[in-house]
Amino acid sequence: MALTPRIPQRSQPAIPVKQANEVGALLAAKRWDELMVLARSLCVRYPRNTLGWRALASAQLHRGAMADALGTLSQVIKLTP
């Protein structure tokens, strides 16, 4: 009996490269308001992918919304294996 390699299932749907690059550019430019808008849209569209949640938490922290950031980071923890 031949063994077939087991391919792990992706638990996090992939965010398009263009949007992932935009997250990085907004973080680097410290454009927190724009990052927050993009991150929220990623959280809605890709709720199991941590990139959007991490970006949202970062924007919230930099804008001084500590309680919101803690709630967002708890979502990251839930999604992280």
Secondary structure as GFF3:
##gff-version 3
##sequence-region A 1 81
A	DSSP	alpha_helix	17	29	.	.	.	ID=ss1
A	DSSP	alpha_helix	32	45	.	.	.	ID=ss2
A	DSSP	alpha_helix	50	62	.	.	.	ID=ss3
A	DSSP	alpha_helix	66	79	.	.	.	ID=ss4
###
